[in-house]
Amino acid sequence: MRGTADTPLRALVVDDNVDIASNLSILIRTWGYEVRVAHDGPSAVETAQEFRPHAVLLDIGLPQMDGFEVAQRLRSLPDLDRILIVAASGFNREKDLCRAERVGINLYLVKPFDPFRLEKIFASSQMPSGAFGA
């Protein structure tokens, strides 16, 4: 993913934990992204439609609409069907990994995850081989 002078890179951080979302947004800003934050599923979809992010860091355990449904809705929207969606979850269950893949999540990270790995993923225009999974 590369931005241009006219279109800076944009990332959406979605997490119901306000402190985690705030810290991740600060970190991602240091990578040169313009960042927006959402704390629940419906506002994540609404923000993504308005903001048009290049990448989404998406918590799975969200109120009102979980991250799987958010990802599925994003994939159904024009211009958002090809964005990078990285899920972050405290669970490392096979059923969650399978569901994430079915709804179009590109990568599933288990919390706590290495922020340097996330930076490399965001910086890459291609998903690393074998990237899906914990």
Beta strands, then each sheet from edge to edge (+ up, - down):
strand 1: 10-14
strand 2: 34-38
strand 3: 55-59
strand 4: 84-89
strand 5: 107-110
sheet 1: 2+ 1+ 3+ 4+ 5+
end
